[in-house]
């Protein structure tokens, strides 16, 4: 496990993993669990932060699916065909207006961010009232956080209880949870990953490699100190133009 605060995987490592046979299987499994939380995203505006592009590609019915790549990681084209819907920016200063999105997906984001509290505050800001967040993080009690052969071996892993407390501390109400990846992260084990999912869910839920947690944005009156933290000189990307470009493509 690469500790928090150290170098996160760069875009070349991430693309190499998800373009390879092991990453393809991992992506399919995580997408299946994500679809259990978000069965339909029709007419929804979705923002993916971190390296969410491989997963946004499976959510094609969304009205808008933008991938935000952290500046310290590097960016890739998204989607791979059609008009680009990708941005490169600091994940703790998202270049979008308040309440711009219906859903936010964090993948390889929270555990690798040098400022996770700011990241969650920004995710809360760009979500509409009652919007939904899904966080995908390595599980501290699983095996995947201990191997640097996959992107889940970087950063700060979480237990389910730690993740729940962190979300509540940032004005999110935790909702449903899903878990994935019970077998060790060995390449030779990938052919058995799908078969192990049902057994792992029933027999050893605490030892999954990955946690997926959905949460809802809740509205409370923010203290003045928090309101003053937002820079007044930001310039935001305009989402209607991006949505129109996608529709035309």
Backbone as numpy.savetxt, mean C-alpha at the origin, in Angstrom:
# Nx Ny Nz CAx CAy CAz Cx Cy Cz
16.03 -9.42 8.06 15.18 -8.22 8.06 16.06 -6.99 8.06
15.86 -6.10 7.08 16.58 -4.83 7.05 15.83 -3.87 7.94
16.47 -3.30 8.98 15.75 -2.49 9.95 15.21 -1.20 9.37
14.21 -0.63 10.07 13.64 0.64 9.65 14.72 1.70 9.69
14.63 2.64 8.76 15.59 3.71 8.70 16.75 3.42 7.77
16.93 2.15 7.37 17.98 1.81 6.43 17.42 1.88 5.01
18.26 1.61 4.04 17.87 1.77 2.64 16.69 0.88 2.28
15.69 1.48 1.64 14.55 0.71 1.17 14.91 0.11 -0.18
14.20 -0.93 -0.62 14.49 -1.49 -1.95 14.21 -0.45 -3.02
15.10 -0.36 -4.03 14.88 0.63 -5.07 13.95 0.05 -6.14
13.59 0.89 -7.09 12.58 0.51 -8.07 13.05 -0.67 -8.93
14.36 -0.76 -9.20 14.86 -1.86 -10.01 14.69 -3.19 -9.28
14.99 -3.23 -7.98 14.79 -4.45 -7.19 13.32 -4.84 -7.14
12.47 -3.86 -6.94 11.04 -4.14 -6.84 10.49 -4.66 -8.16
10.86 -4.01 -9.25 10.38 -4.48 -10.56 10.93 -5.86 -10.89
12.18 -6.10 -10.53 12.79 -7.40 -10.82 12.03 -8.51 -10.07
11.65 -8.23 -8.83 10.92 -9.23 -8.05 9.54 -9.48 -8.64
8.76 -8.42 -8.87 7.37 -8.60 -9.31 7.26 -9.02 -10.77
8.31 -8.83 -11.55 8.31 -9.33 -12.92 8.75 -10.78 -13.00
9.34 -11.30 -11.93 9.81 -12.68 -11.90 8.71 -13.65 -11.49
8.94 -14.95 -11.64 7.90 -15.95 -11.35 7.47 -15.95 -9.88
8.40 -15.72 -8.96 8.04 -15.69 -7.54 7.13 -14.50 -7.25
7.51 -13.33 -7.77 6.71 -12.14 -7.54 5.34 -12.20 -8.18
5.23 -12.85 -9.33 3.93 -12.99 -9.98 2.96 -13.76 -9.09
3.44 -14.83 -8.47 2.58 -15.62 -7.59 2.21 -14.81 -6.35
3.19 -14.12 -5.77 2.92 -13.30 -4.58 1.87 -12.23 -4.91
2.04 -11.57 -6.03 1.08 -10.52 -6.42 -0.32 -11.09 -6.57
-0.45 -12.24 -7.20 -1.78 -12.83 -7.39 -2.43 -13.17 -6.06
-1.66 -13.68 -5.12 -2.22 -14.03 -3.81 -2.66 -12.79 -3.05
-1.81 -11.76 -3.04 -2.15 -10.53 -2.33 -3.36 -9.86 -2.98
-3.44 -9.88 -4.31 -4.59 -9.30 -4.99 -5.87 -10.03 -4.61
-5.82 -11.36 -4.50 -7.01 -12.11 -4.08 -7.50 -11.65 -2.71
-6.56 -11.43 -1.78 -6.95 -10.97 -0.45 -7.43 -9.52 -0.49
-6.80 -8.71 -1.33 -7.24 -7.33 -1.47 -8.65 -7.26 -2.05
-8.97 -8.15 -2.98 -10.30 -8.17 -3.58 -11.36 -8.60 -2.57
-10.98 -9.36 -1.56 -11.93 -9.70 -0.51 -12.31 -8.46 0.30
-11.38 -7.53 0.42 -11.65 -6.28 1.14 -12.33 -5.25 0.24
-11.89 -5.20 -1.02 -12.44 -4.25 -1.99 -12.96 -5.02 -3.21
-14.13 -5.62 -3.13 -14.63 -6.43 -4.25 -14.94 -5.62 -5.50
-15.28 -4.35 -5.35 -15.57 -3.51 -6.51 -15.11 -2.09 -6.23
-14.46 -1.49 -7.23 -13.99 -0.11 -7.11 -14.54 0.76 -8.25
-15.67 0.36 -8.80 -16.26 1.11 -9.91 -16.56 2.54 -9.48
-16.14 3.50 -10.31 -16.33 4.92 -10.06 -15.50 5.45 -8.89
-14.58 4.65 -8.37 -13.76 5.09 -7.24 -12.43 5.66 -7.72
-11.92 6.65 -6.99 -10.60 7.23 -7.25 -9.62 6.59 -6.27
-8.61 5.93 -6.80 -7.69 5.14 -5.98 -6.28 5.70 -6.11
-5.61 5.83 -4.97 -4.21 6.21 -4.92 -3.41 5.08 -4.30
-2.36 4.65 -4.99 -1.45 3.65 -4.43 -0.12 4.31 -4.10
0.37 4.10 -2.89 1.61 4.72 -2.42 2.62 3.64 -2.10
3.88 3.88 -2.45 4.95 2.90 -2.24 5.28 2.23 -3.56
5.03 0.92 -3.61 5.13 0.21 -4.89 3.83 -0.54 -5.10
2.78 0.22 -5.29 1.44 -0.34 -5.44 1.07 -0.61 -6.89
1.91 -0.19 -7.84 1.56 -0.33 -9.25 1.22 -1.76 -9.65
1.96 -2.80 -9.22 1.59 -4.16 -9.61 0.20 -4.57 -9.15
-0.30 -3.95 -8.09 -1.60 -4.30 -7.55 -2.70 -3.41 -8.14
-2.37 -2.17 -8.43 -3.34 -1.29 -9.09 -3.72 -1.82 -10.46
-2.80 -2.53 -11.11 -3.09 -3.09 -12.42 -4.24 -4.06 -12.41
-4.54 -4.65 -11.24 -5.66 -5.59 -11.13 -6.96 -4.90 -10.74
-6.91 -3.58 -10.54 -8.10 -2.83 -10.12 -8.54 -1.90 -11.26
-8.67 -2.46 -12.44 -8.85 -1.65 -13.64 -10.21 -0.98 -13.72
-11.18 -1.43 -12.92 -12.50 -0.82 -13.02 -12.57 0.51 -12.28
-11.53 0.86 -11.52 -11.51 2.14 -10.80 -11.53 3.29 -11.79
-12.18 4.39 -11.40 -12.24 5.56 -12.27 -10.86 6.14 -12.50
-10.04 6.16 -11.47 -8.67 6.65 -11.54 -7.81 5.78 -10.63
-6.66 5.35 -11.12 -5.74 4.57 -10.31 -4.34 5.14 -10.45
-3.93 5.99 -9.51 -2.65 6.70 -9.58 -1.65 6.02 -8.67
-0.42 5.85 -9.15 0.67 5.27 -8.36 1.62 6.38 -7.95
1.79 6.56 -6.65 2.72 7.54 -6.11 3.97 6.81 -5.63
5.09 7.07 -6.29 6.37 6.44 -5.93 7.16 7.36 -5.02
7.67 6.86 -3.89 8.48 7.70 -3.00 9.76 8.18 -3.69
10.15 9.40 -3.39 11.32 9.99 -4.05 12.59 9.21 -3.77
12.70 8.58 -2.60 13.91 7.83 -2.25 13.93 6.44 -2.86
12.88 6.06 -3.57 12.78 4.72 -4.14 12.99 4.73 -5.65
12.46 5.74 -6.32 12.48 5.78 -7.77 11.12 5.38 -8.33
10.88 5.77 -9.57 9.57 5.57 -10.18 9.66 4.67 -11.41
8.52 4.12 -11.77 8.39 3.31 -12.98 7.15 3.76 -13.72
7.05 3.38 -14.97 5.87 3.74 -15.76 4.65 3.00 -15.21
3.56 3.72 -15.09 2.28 3.12 -14.67 1.15 3.88 -15.35
0.21 3.16 -15.97 0.32 1.74 -16.32 1.34 1.53 -17.42
1.66 0.27 -17.67 2.69 -0.01 -18.66 2.23 0.28 -20.08
0.91 0.34 -20.29 0.38 0.77 -21.58 -0.70 1.81 -21.33
-0.80 2.79 -22.19 -1.78 3.84 -22.03 -1.18 5.08 -21.37
-2.03 6.09 -21.13 -1.55 7.34 -20.53 -0.96 7.10 -19.15
0.13 7.81 -18.85 0.80 7.63 -17.56 -0.02 8.16 -16.40
-0.08 7.40 -15.32 -0.77 7.79 -14.08 0.16 7.55 -12.90
1.36 8.08 -12.99 2.36 7.89 -11.95 2.93 9.23 -11.54
3.36 9.33 -10.27 3.99 10.54 -9.76 5.13 10.13 -8.85
6.15 10.98 -8.78 7.29 10.78 -7.90 7.32 11.94 -6.93
7.25 11.64 -5.63 7.17 12.71 -4.63 7.52 12.13 -3.26
7.67 13.02 -2.31 7.84 12.58 -0.92 6.52 12.02 -0.42
6.57 10.84 0.19 5.32 10.23 0.64 4.73 10.93 1.85
5.52 11.80 2.52 4.97 12.55 3.65 4.52 13.95 3.23
4.53 14.24 1.91 3.97 15.48 1.37 3.30 15.15 0.03
2.19 14.49 0.08 1.53 14.02 -1.13 1.04 15.21 -1.95
1.27 15.18 -3.26 0.96 16.33 -4.11 -0.49 16.35 -4.60
-1.43 16.09 -3.69 -2.84 16.04 -4.07 -3.66 16.87 -3.08
-4.79 17.35 -3.55 -5.66 18.16 -2.72 -6.33 17.32 -1.64
-6.85 17.99 -0.64 -7.61 17.32 0.42 -8.80 16.57 -0.19
-9.08 15.38 0.36 -10.26 14.59 -0.02 -10.29 14.27 -1.52
-9.12 14.07 -2.13 -9.05 13.84 -3.57 -9.37 12.39 -3.95
-9.30 11.45 -2.99 -9.43 10.03 -3.32 -10.48 9.35 -2.46
-11.05 8.28 -3.02 -11.98 7.44 -2.28 -11.26 6.31 -1.54
-10.13 5.85 -2.12 -9.37 4.75 -1.53 -7.88 5.06 -1.61
-7.15 4.60 -0.61 -5.68 4.69 -0.62 -5.12 3.32 -0.28
-4.16 2.87 -1.08 -3.51 1.57 -0.89 -2.03 1.81 -0.60
-1.56 1.32 0.54 -0.16 1.45 0.92 0.50 0.08 0.82
1.46 -0.07 -0.11 2.21 -1.31 -0.29 3.70 -0.97 -0.35
4.51 -1.63 0.46 5.93 -1.31 0.57 6.10 0.19 0.86
5.23 0.70 1.69 5.21 2.13 2.00 5.39 2.38 3.49
4.44 1.92 4.29 4.46 2.24 5.72 5.70 1.70 6.40
6.05 0.44 6.13 7.17 -0.18 6.84 8.52 0.41 6.43
8.59 1.01 5.24 9.84 1.56 4.74 9.95 3.07 4.88
8.89 3.73 5.29 8.90 5.18 5.35 9.72 5.67 6.54
10.59 6.68 6.33 11.31 7.26 7.47 10.39 8.08 8.37
9.19 8.41 7.87 8.24 9.20 8.65 6.85 8.57 8.55
6.64 7.39 9.15 5.34 6.72 9.01 4.18 7.53 9.56
4.41 8.31 10.62 3.32 9.11 11.16 2.86 10.17 10.16
3.81 10.81 9.50 3.45 11.81 8.49 2.78 11.16 7.29
3.25 9.98 6.91 2.63 9.28 5.79 1.16 9.00 6.07
0.85 8.50 7.26 -0.54 8.20 7.60 -1.37 9.48 7.70
-0.77 10.54 8.20 -1.49 11.81 8.26 -1.83 12.32 6.86
-0.89 12.16 5.92 -1.14 12.57 4.54 -2.19 11.67 3.87
-2.13 10.37 4.14 -3.14 9.47 3.61 -4.53 9.86 4.11
-4.62 10.23 5.38 -5.89 10.68 5.95 -6.36 11.95 5.25
-5.43 12.86 4.99 -5.80 14.16 4.39 -6.35 14.00 2.98
-5.74 13.15 2.16 -6.17 13.05 0.76 -7.37 12.13 0.58
-7.79 11.43 1.63 -9.00 10.61 1.55 -10.24 11.46 1.81
-11.30 11.14 1.10 -12.58 11.80 1.38 -13.10 11.34 2.73
-14.09 12.04 3.25 -14.71 11.64 4.50 -15.31 10.25 4.35
-14.94 9.33 5.24 -15.42 7.96 5.16 -14.67 7.11 4.15
-13.61 7.65 3.53 -12.81 6.88 2.58 -12.09 5.72 3.24
-11.67 4.76 2.43 -11.06 3.55 2.96 -9.58 3.47 2.61
-8.82 2.96 3.56 -7.39 2.73 3.42 -7.12 1.24 3.57
-6.22 0.68 2.78 -5.71 -0.66 3.01 -4.19 -0.58 3.13
-3.67 -1.10 4.21 -2.23 -1.14 4.46 -1.76 -2.58 4.31
-0.73 -2.78 3.49 -0.12 -4.10 3.31 1.28 -4.03 3.88
1.55 -4.81 4.94 2.84 -4.74 5.62 3.32 -6.15 5.95
4.64 -6.32 6.12 5.15 -7.61 6.59 4.74 -7.86 8.03
4.41 -9.11 8.33 3.98 -9.52 9.66 5.20 -9.85 10.52
5.29 -9.21 11.69 6.44 -9.42 12.57 6.57 -10.87 13.03
5.45 -11.59 13.14 5.50 -12.97 13.62 5.60 -13.98 12.49
5.74 -13.52 11.25 5.90 -14.41 10.11 7.36 -14.52 9.69
7.59 -15.29 8.63 8.95 -15.54 8.16 9.42 -14.58 7.07
8.49 -13.94 6.38 8.88 -13.14 5.22 9.66 -11.89 5.61
9.45 -11.37 6.80 10.16 -10.16 7.21 11.63 -10.43 7.48
12.04 -11.70 7.53 13.42 -12.04 7.83 14.26 -12.31 6.59
13.68 -12.28 5.43 14.40 -12.59 4.20 14.49 -11.37 3.30
15.70 -10.99 2.91 15.89 -9.86 2.01 15.72 -10.27 0.55
15.34 -11.49 0.29 15.11 -11.93 -1.09 13.79 -11.42 -1.64
12.95 -10.89 -0.79 11.68 -10.31 -1.23 11.58 -8.90 -0.66
10.75 -8.04 -1.25 10.59 -6.68 -0.72 10.00 -6.62 0.68
9.41 -7.73 1.15 8.82 -7.72 2.49 9.87 -7.90 3.60
11.14 -8.04 3.22 12.20 -8.16 4.21 12.85 -6.84 4.57
12.26 -5.74 4.16 12.81 -4.41 4.43 11.92 -3.65 5.40
12.54 -2.79 6.19 11.78 -1.86 7.00 11.27 -2.45 8.30
10.19 -1.87 8.81 9.64 -2.16 10.12 8.42 -3.07 10.01
8.53 -4.35 10.36 7.34 -5.21 10.33 6.42 -4.88 11.50
5.18 -5.32 11.40 4.19 -5.02 12.43 3.45 -6.29 12.84
3.04 -6.33 14.10 2.04 -7.31 14.50 0.67 -6.71 14.21
-0.36 -7.55 14.23 -1.71 -7.05 13.97 -2.11 -6.01 15.01
-1.75 -6.23 16.27 -2.11 -5.29 17.33 -1.38 -3.96 17.16
-0.10 -4.00 16.78 0.65 -2.77 16.57 0.06 -1.95 15.43
-0.30 -2.62 14.35 -0.85 -1.92 13.20 -2.20 -1.30 13.56
-3.01 -2.02 14.32 -4.31 -1.49 14.72 -4.15 -0.25 15.58
-3.21 -0.27 16.54 -3.00 0.90 17.40 -2.49 2.09 16.58
-1.60 1.83 15.63 -1.06 2.91 14.81 -2.15 3.57 13.98
-3.04 2.77 13.40 -4.12 3.33 12.60 -5.07 4.17 13.46
-5.43 3.67 14.61 -6.34 4.42 15.47 -5.72 5.72 15.96
-4.41 5.71 16.16 -3.73 6.92 16.60 -3.73 8.00 15.54
-4.03 7.62 14.27 -4.04 8.59 13.17 -5.44 8.76 12.57
-6.45 8.58 13.42 -7.85 8.86 13.06 -8.40 7.93 12.00
-7.92 6.69 12.00 -8.50 5.65 11.16 -9.16 4.61 12.07
-10.33 4.15 11.68 -11.00 3.08 12.41 -10.71 1.75 11.72
-9.94 0.85 12.35 -9.63 -0.44 11.71 -10.90 -1.24 11.45
-10.95 -1.85 10.27 -12.09 -2.67 9.88 -11.61 -4.11 9.69
-11.79 -4.67 8.52 -11.45 -6.07 8.30 -9.95 -6.27 8.09
-9.53 -7.50 8.37 -8.12 -7.88 8.19 -8.04 -9.14 7.33
-7.00 -9.22 6.52 -6.69 -10.43 5.77 -5.20 -10.73 5.94
-4.85 -11.99 5.80 -3.45 -12.41 5.92 -3.08 -13.26 4.71
-1.78 -13.29 4.41 -1.33 -14.03 3.23 0.10 -14.50 3.44
0.49 -15.52 2.65 1.87 -16.02 2.53 2.35 -16.71 3.82
2.00 -17.99 3.93 2.41 -18.76 5.09 3.70 -19.54 4.88
3.95 -20.03 3.69 5.17 -20.79 3.46 6.38 -19.88 3.52
7.57 -20.39 3.83 8.78 -19.56 3.82 9.00 -18.96 2.43
9.70 -17.82 2.36 9.88 -17.13 1.07 10.96 -17.74 0.20
10.88 -19.06 0.02 11.83 -19.75 -0.85 11.25 -19.81 -2.25
12.09 -19.60 -3.24 11.62 -19.62 -4.63 11.02 -20.98 -4.99
11.64 -22.05 -4.48 11.14 -23.39 -4.82 9.78 -23.68 -4.20
9.41 -22.88 -3.19 8.13 -23.11 -2.52 6.97 -22.41 -3.21
7.26 -21.60 -4.25 6.20 -20.79 -4.83 5.08 -21.62 -5.44
5.40 -22.83 -5.93 4.35 -23.65 -6.53 3.34 -24.13 -5.50
3.72 -24.06 -4.21 2.80 -24.52 -3.15 2.14 -23.37 -2.41
2.42 -22.12 -2.80 1.92 -20.98 -2.04 0.39 -20.94 -2.03
-0.24 -21.15 -3.18 -1.70 -21.10 -3.24 -2.31 -22.20 -2.36
-1.73 -23.40 -2.42 -2.26 -24.51 -1.64 -2.12 -24.26 -0.15
-1.09 -23.52 0.24 -0.84 -23.28 1.67 -1.74 -22.21 2.26
-2.38 -21.40 1.42 -3.16 -20.27 1.94 -4.33 -20.73 2.80
-5.10 -21.69 2.31 -6.26 -22.15 3.09 -5.83 -22.83 4.37
-4.79 -23.67 4.31 -4.32 -24.36 5.51 -3.77 -23.37 6.51
-3.00 -22.38 6.04 -2.43 -21.40 6.95 -3.49 -20.57 7.64
-4.52 -20.17 6.89 -5.61 -19.39 7.47 -6.29 -20.15 8.60
-6.45 -21.46 8.43 -7.17 -22.26 9.42 -6.28 -22.68 10.59
-5.01 -23.00 10.33 -4.17 -23.64 11.34 -3.20 -22.71 12.04
-2.72 -21.68 11.34 -1.68 -20.83 11.95 -1.82 -19.39 11.49
-2.94 -18.75 11.76 -3.16 -17.40 11.23 -2.13 -16.38 11.69
-1.57 -16.55 12.88 -0.62 -15.55 13.41 0.69 -15.53 12.65
1.00 -16.59 11.91 2.33 -16.72 11.31 2.34 -16.44 9.80
1.36 -15.71 9.32 1.36 -15.32 7.91 2.53 -14.37 7.65
2.96 -14.33 6.40 4.06 -13.44 6.07 3.65 -11.99 5.92
2.37 -11.75 5.56 1.91 -10.41 5.22 0.56 -10.15 5.89
0.37 -8.92 6.35 -0.90 -8.46 6.89 -1.53 -7.45 5.94
-2.83 -7.57 5.72 -3.60 -6.56 5.00 -4.67 -6.05 5.95
-4.67 -4.74 6.21 -5.66 -4.19 7.14 -6.39 -3.02 6.50
-7.71 -3.14 6.48 -8.54 -2.05 5.97 -8.93 -1.15 7.13
-9.02 0.15 6.86 -9.44 1.11 7.87 -10.23 2.23 7.21
-11.07 2.86 7.97 -11.93 3.94 7.47 -11.50 5.27 8.06
-11.48 6.30 7.24 -11.17 7.64 7.73 -12.33 8.13 8.59
-11.99 8.53 9.81 -12.98 9.09 10.70 -12.72 10.58 10.89
-13.75 11.34 11.14 -13.65 12.78 11.22 -13.79 13.23 12.67
-12.75 13.87 13.15 -12.80 14.56 14.43 -12.20 15.95 14.23
-12.49 16.87 15.12 -11.93 18.21 15.01 -10.44 18.15 15.32
-9.61 18.55 14.36 -8.16 18.53 14.56 -7.73 19.70 15.42
-6.81 19.47 16.37 -6.31 20.58 17.17 -5.55 21.57 16.30
-5.52 22.86 16.68 -4.84 23.87 15.87 -3.39 23.54 15.56
-2.71 22.86 16.47 -1.30 22.53 16.24 -1.12 21.66 15.01
-2.06 20.73 14.78 -1.97 19.88 13.60 -2.27 20.67 12.34
-3.23 21.56 12.41 -3.58 22.33 11.23 -2.42 23.19 10.76
-1.59 23.64 11.68 -0.47 24.51 11.33 0.68 23.75 10.71
0.67 22.41 10.78 1.78 21.63 10.23 1.73 21.56 8.71
0.59 21.84 8.10 0.45 21.71 6.66 1.06 22.93 5.97
2.04 22.73 5.10 2.63 23.87 4.40 1.58 24.57 3.53
1.65 25.90 3.49 0.66 26.67 2.73 1.09 26.90 1.29
2.32 26.51 0.94 2.84 26.82 -0.39 2.77 25.64 -1.35
2.06 24.59 -1.00 2.00 23.42 -1.87 1.23 23.72 -3.15
1.62 23.01 -4.21 0.87 23.02 -5.45 0.44 21.59 -5.74
-0.84 21.39 -6.00 -1.39 20.05 -6.09 -1.66 19.67 -7.54
-1.54 18.37 -7.83 -1.92 17.84 -9.12 -3.44 17.85 -9.25
-3.94 18.10 -10.43 -5.38 18.16 -10.67 -5.88 16.80 -11.18
-6.70 16.13 -10.39 -7.16 14.79 -10.75 -8.14 14.74 -11.92
-9.06 15.71 -12.10 -10.00 15.58 -13.22 -9.31 15.43 -14.56
-8.18 16.12 -14.79 -7.48 16.01 -16.05 -6.91 14.61 -16.23
-6.37 14.03 -15.14 -5.82 12.68 -15.23 -6.93 11.67 -15.52
-8.07 11.83 -14.87 -9.19 10.92 -15.09 -9.66 11.00 -16.54
-9.75 12.22 -17.06 -10.20 12.38 -18.44 -9.22 11.74 -19.41
-7.92 11.89 -19.12 -6.92 11.29 -19.99 -7.05 9.79 -20.00
-7.38 9.20 -18.84 -7.52 7.76 -18.80 -8.74 7.29 -19.57
-9.82 8.06 -19.42 -11.04 7.67 -20.14 -10.83 7.71 -21.65
-10.08 8.72 -22.12 -9.84 8.82 -23.55 -8.96 7.70 -24.06
-8.06 7.18 -23.14 -7.20 6.07 -23.57 -7.93 4.78 -23.62
